[in-house]
Amino acid sequence: MTICPPKKVIVWKNDSGITLSAIRFFYLRGMAAKRKKAGIPLQVVKLEEDNYHILIETVMGNGDRCKWVVDTGASKTVFDFNRKEHFTELPEMLTEIQSAGISEGPIDTRVGMLCPLIFAGHSIESMIVALIDLSHINKLYDRYTQESIAGLIGSDFLIKYDAVIDFSQKKLFLNL
């Protein structure tokens, strides 16, 4: 990525009142040129009355199709530890990662790398994820849907790829 030095410093405030400078502007412009916007189809699943989950589909490196819950409230992206064929465990990266659900205490968590993942024809070569047992989530899904969940897309991923959820188009837009 090339950061173009500004010929003069320009300072302005955006619509939110945040002061920006020309240096930041040129940096962002350089980023946008290298990243592609991907529109990934969403599936809205009704689990109960007024209880919905957002699902997206990926293709794993071996060609398997996997469903993910888009979980804007999850801080970290997690993948099902029971799907060992799709990840390489990275025990050296396990510092003090802890996961907890809303109604549970700490969950046994490991760290792994998925590679590659394909989102609507766009590939992500590798992705570091927390590995947890998602059996309890898949039991819930088995009761209400015919879907099996491979993981939860968390805020770490959504922020990294500037995600926008558009319910009217039923798409998750990412800058990949």
Secondary structure, DSSP 4 states (H G I P E B T S, - for coil): ---PPPSS--EEE-TTS-EEEHHHHHHHHHHHHH--EEEEEPEEEEEETTEEEEEEEEEETTS-EEEEEE-TT-SS-EEETT-GGGEEE-GGG-SS--EE-SSS-EE--EEEEE--EEETTEEES-EEEEEE--HHHHHHHHHH-S--EEEEE-HHHHHHTT-EEETTTTEEEEE-
